[in-house]
Amino acid sequence: MNNDSQRNGIAIVGTRARGGIHAVIENHIQAGVYDDYQRYLIVSHDDGSMFHRFYVYVMALITLINLLCKRKIAVCHLHGSHKGSIYRKALFIFVCRLFNCKVIFHLHGSVFARVYDSAGGFYKGLVQYVLNKADSVFVLSDYWAQYVGSISNNADIRVINNFPSPVFENLFDDRRFAHRDNIKLLFLGFIGQRKGIYDLVEAVDLLKAQGVTGFKITVGGNGEIEQLKAVIKERQLSAYFDVIGWVTGEQKYQLMKDSDLLLLPSHNEGLPIAILEAMSAGLSVLSTTVGGIPEAIPDDSSGLLIEPGDHKALAEAITKYIECDGLIELTAKNARKRYDAAYSSTANLSVIKDVLNSLVMQGKSV
């Protein structure tokens, strides 16, 4: 009996931990990326203790091997970043190669380049193994395509723009850009230094000293929640911040609906899903010139970008949004045009499906 006819499934391997990678995986599924195939979602990483994370990884590996032994899958779509993720994905790729299963490695790591450049020979060798042994490497921007191409010999590096759930797109049509006395700013992301949250505190401290008013910042995310609250209280900035912790689902939708501007002064990024959600929903964006962000926001007509860590420039940009009537509307509308052209699910779905179709056919023939 020839079992090749049943080898048409796709294994999606990635994290269940809160954050952008998990959101991307969910958005791909909701957008129908895998609708033409049997889909197997394998969780290889999660929040929790070291024992729990090790257990999750081992079970993921066992699940993958079981599917491969039964010839259920033709392609394994691996979502990874850096450090521990590389070690985990290297073993997955090794196993897939033993069973002649095709592999896509989808790189999300915001500090991938920094970690690689400062690493020793063993880690660099492992990274090159992952990149070179994958049949296709997905990256988030031209910047990352150039970088990956400089450290690997993989001939199939594809720029696959992150795209958010289409649910936020409807907010744009209903948005009214009326002038407000107090603009509502929104921070969504991991609460820690890498995302620039403490630079934002420094910037607001400057604005307070300058007597600038007319804004309130809602902070949503996991991470150093209590530490951030303590810093805000110590600086006597509680009137400017509302730290609400992790948000998802309807609460996130409502925050997007009610806010005017997304703040994300990150130090390192790939291409944050939060920025694309904001662009789709009609929020203006204030972020930094890192990773793929300048490709999404190329000039001041579609958002404002500053250098990471420059809290003075951050304060000035916030002031500009407050004082320049019409700037939020102008940048939000131009950002939505860019989103429709390059970052929507419609714009990216066909590219991913073409790669999957080609690899599935190759995988079924071996």
C-alpha positions in Angstrom: 0.0 0.0 0.0 1.3 3.4 -1.0 1.0 5.9 1.9 2.2 8.9 0.0 -1.4 9.9 -0.7 -1.9 10.7 3.0 1.3 12.6 3.4 -0.2 16.0 2.8 -0.4 17.4 6.3 1.4 20.5 7.7 2.9 20.5 11.2 3.0 24.0 12.7 5.6 24.1 15.5 5.8 27.1 17.9 5.2 28.6 21.2 2.1 28.9 23.3 3.7 31.7 25.4 2.2 35.1 25.4 3.6 37.3 22.7 4.0 38.1 19.0 5.0 34.6 17.7 1.9 33.0 19.2 -0.2 35.8 17.7 1.3 35.3 14.3 0.6 31.5 14.4 -3.0 32.2 15.4 -3.4 34.8 12.7 -2.1 32.4 10.0 -4.6 29.8 11.1 -7.5 32.3 11.2 -6.5 33.7 7.8 -6.7 30.2 6.2 -3.0 29.7 5.4 -3.4 25.9 6.1 -7.0 25.4 5.0 -6.0 23.2 2.0 -4.2 20.7 4.2 -4.6 18.6 7.3 -3.2 20.9 10.1 -1.3 19.6 13.1 -0.5 22.3 15.7 2.4 21.3 17.9 3.3 23.4 21.0 7.1 23.2 21.6 7.4 26.0 24.1 5.3 27.6 26.8 5.4 29.9 29.9 6.1 28.3 33.2 8.8 26.5 35.1 11.9 24.9 33.6 10.4 21.4 34.2 7.1 22.4 32.5 8.9 23.9 29.5 11.1 20.8 29.2 8.0 18.5 29.4 6.3 20.6 26.7 9.3 20.3 24.4 9.7 16.5 24.8 6.0 15.9 24.2 6.3 18.1 21.0 9.2 16.1 19.8 7.4 12.8 20.4 4.3 14.1 18.7 6.3 15.2 15.6 8.1 11.8 15.4 4.8 10.0 15.7 3.3 12.0 12.8 6.4 11.5 10.7 6.4 7.7 11.4 2.8 7.6 10.2 3.7 9.6 7.1 1.0 12.2 8.0 3.0 15.4 7.2 4.9 16.6 4.2 6.0 20.0 5.6 7.0 21.2 9.1 6.5 24.9 9.6 8.8 25.9 12.4 8.5 29.2 14.2 11.6 30.3 16.0 13.7 33.2 17.4 17.1 32.9 19.1 19.0 31.4 22.0 17.0 28.4 23.3 14.7 28.4 20.4 17.6 27.7 18.0 18.6 24.6 20.1 15.0 23.3 20.0 14.5 23.9 16.3 17.8 22.4 15.4 16.7 19.0 16.8 13.3 19.3 15.1 15.1 19.9 11.7 17.4 17.0 12.3 14.4 14.7 12.9 12.5 16.1 9.9 15.6 15.4 7.7 15.7 11.8 8.9 12.2 11.3 7.5 12.6 13.4 4.4 10.1 16.0 5.6 10.3 19.5 4.1 11.0 22.3 6.5 10.2 26.0 6.7 12.0 28.0 9.4 10.1 31.2 10.2 12.5 33.6 12.0 10.9 36.0 14.4 13.8 36.9 16.7 14.0 40.6 17.5 17.5 40.3 18.9 18.6 37.4 16.6 21.4 39.4 15.0 22.8 40.8 18.2 22.8 37.3 19.8 24.4 35.7 16.8 27.1 38.4 16.3 28.2 38.1 20.0 28.0 34.3 20.2 30.7 31.6 20.1 31.4 29.2 17.4 29.1 26.4 18.6 26.0 28.6 18.7 26.9 30.2 15.3 27.3 26.7 13.8 23.9 25.6 15.2 22.3 28.8 13.7 23.9 28.1 10.3 22.7 24.4 10.5 19.1 25.6 11.1 19.2 28.2 8.3 21.0 26.0 5.8 19.0 22.8 6.3 15.6 24.5 6.0 14.1 24.2 2.6 12.8 27.8 2.9 13.5 30.6 5.4 10.8 33.1 6.2 11.9 36.5 7.5 9.9 39.6 8.5 11.5 42.3 6.3 14.2 43.1 3.7 16.6 44.0 6.5 16.3 40.5 8.0 16.5 38.9 4.5 19.8 40.7 3.9 21.2 39.7 7.3 20.2 36.0 7.0 21.6 35.9 3.5 24.9 37.2 4.9 25.3 34.3 7.4 23.8 31.4 5.5 23.9 29.8 2.1 20.1 29.1 1.9 18.9 30.1 -1.6 15.3 30.4 -0.6 14.9 33.3 1.8 11.4 34.8 1.6 10.1 38.1 3.1 6.8 37.2 4.7 5.3 40.2 6.3 3.6 39.6 9.6 -0.1 40.3 9.3 -2.6 40.8 12.2 -6.0 39.3 12.5 -8.4 40.9 10.0 -10.8 41.7 12.9 -9.0 45.0 13.6 -9.5 46.2 10.0 -13.1 47.0 10.6 -12.1 49.6 13.3 -10.6 51.8 10.6 -13.9 52.2 8.7 -15.7 53.2 11.9 -13.0 55.6 13.2 -13.7 59.3 13.6 -10.7 61.5 13.7 -12.2 64.3 15.6 -10.0 66.6 17.6 -9.6 65.6 21.3 -8.5 67.7 24.2 -6.8 64.5 25.6 -5.3 62.0 23.1 -5.2 58.4 24.2 -1.9 56.6 23.8 -1.5 52.9 23.9 1.5 50.7 24.7 1.1 47.0 23.8 4.0 44.6 24.4 6.3 42.9 26.8 6.9 45.3 29.8 10.6 45.5 30.0 13.6 47.5 28.8 13.8 45.9 25.3 10.4 47.3 24.4 11.5 50.8 25.7 8.9 51.1 28.4 11.3 52.8 30.8 12.4 55.2 28.1 8.7 56.1 27.9 8.7 56.8 31.6 11.7 59.1 31.2 10.0 60.9 28.3 6.8 61.5 30.3 8.9 62.8 33.2 10.4 65.3 30.8 6.9 66.3 29.5 5.7 66.7 33.1 8.6 69.1 33.8 7.8 71.0 30.7 4.1 71.3 31.7 2.9 69.3 28.7 -0.6 67.9 29.2 -3.4 66.5 27.1 -2.5 62.8 27.0 -2.9 59.6 28.9 -1.0 56.3 28.3 -2.5 52.9 28.8 0.1 50.1 29.1 -1.0 46.6 28.2 1.4 43.6 28.4 3.0 41.0 30.5 6.5 41.2 32.1 7.7 43.6 34.7 4.3 45.0 35.6 4.9 45.6 39.3 8.4 47.1 38.7 6.9 49.5 36.2 4.1 50.5 38.6 6.7 51.2 41.3 8.8 53.4 39.0 5.7 55.4 37.9 4.7 55.9 41.5 8.2 56.9 42.5 8.3 59.5 39.7 4.8 60.7 40.6 3.6 60.0 37.1 0.5 58.0 38.0 -1.8 60.7 36.4 -0.2 59.9 33.0 -0.3 56.1 33.1 -2.8 53.3 33.4 -0.9 50.0 33.7 -3.5 47.2 33.1 -1.3 44.2 32.4 -1.8 41.5 29.8 -4.8 42.1 27.4 -6.3 39.9 24.7 -9.5 39.3 22.9 -12.4 41.8 23.4 -10.4 43.9 25.8 -7.6 44.4 23.2 -10.2 45.2 20.5 -11.8 47.8 22.7 -8.4 49.4 23.5 -7.6 49.6 19.8 -11.0 51.2 19.2 -10.6 53.8 21.9 -7.0 54.8 21.4 -5.5 57.3 19.0 -1.8 56.4 18.9 0.3 53.2 19.5 3.6 53.7 21.3 6.3 51.1 20.9 9.8 52.7 21.6 11.6 49.3 21.2 15.4 48.7 21.3 15.2 45.6 19.1 12.4 44.2 16.9 11.6 42.0 13.9 8.4 43.6 12.8 6.0 43.9 15.8 2.5 42.5 15.2 1.2 45.3 17.5 2.3 48.0 14.9 0.6 46.2 12.1 -2.6 45.8 14.2 -2.5 49.5 14.8 -1.9 50.3 11.1 -4.9 48.2 10.2 -7.2 49.7 12.9 -6.5 53.3 12.2 -4.1 54.2 15.0 -1.1 56.4 14.3 2.3 54.9 15.3 5.2 56.2 17.3 8.1 53.7 17.4 11.8 53.4 16.6 14.2 52.8 13.7 14.9 49.1 14.4 14.4 45.9 12.5 11.7 46.0 9.9 9.8 49.0 11.4 11.3 51.6 9.0 10.0 49.5 6.1 6.5 49.7 7.4 6.8 53.3 8.5 9.2 54.8 5.9 8.6 58.6 6.6 6.7 61.0 8.8 3.7 60.9 6.6 2.8 57.5 7.9 4.1 57.7 11.5 6.9 59.0 13.6 10.1 57.0 14.4 12.9 57.9 16.7 16.3 56.3 17.5 15.9 53.7 20.3 16.8 54.9 23.8 16.4 58.6 23.0 13.8 59.6 25.6 14.2 63.3 24.7 13.2 62.6 21.0 10.4 60.4 22.3 9.1 63.3 24.4 9.3 65.7 21.4 7.4 63.2 19.2 4.6 62.8 21.7 4.4 66.6 21.9 4.2 66.9 18.1 1.3 64.5 18.0 -0.5 66.5 20.8 0.1 69.9 19.3 -0.2 69.2 15.5 -3.9 69.1 14.8 -4.6 66.6 12.0 -1.2 64.7 12.3 -2.8 61.6 13.8 -5.4 61.4 11.1 -2.9 62.0 8.3 -0.4 59.4 9.5 -3.1 56.8 10.4 -4.7 57.0 7.0 -1.4 56.8 5.1 -0.3 53.9 7.4 -3.5 52.0 6.5 -2.8 52.4 2.8 0.6 50.8 3.4 -1.0 48.1 5.4 -3.5 47.2 2.6 -0.7 47.1 0.0 1.9 45.0 1.9 0.9 43.8 5.3 -2.7 42.5 5.2 -3.5 38.8 5.1 -4.7 39.3 1.5 -1.4 40.7 0.4 0.6 37.9 2.1 -1.6 34.8 1.9 -0.8 33.8 -1.7 3.0 34.0 -1.1 2.9 31.6 1.9 0.5 29.2 0.1 2.7 29.1 -3.0 5.6 28.0 -0.9 3.5 25.4 1.0 2.1 24.0 -2.2 5.5 23.6 -3.8 7.0 22.0 -0.7 4.0 19.7 -0.1 4.3 18.3 -3.6 8.1 17.8 -3.1 7.5 16.2 0.3 4.9 13.7 -1.1 7.2 12.6 -3.9 10.1 11.5 -1.6 
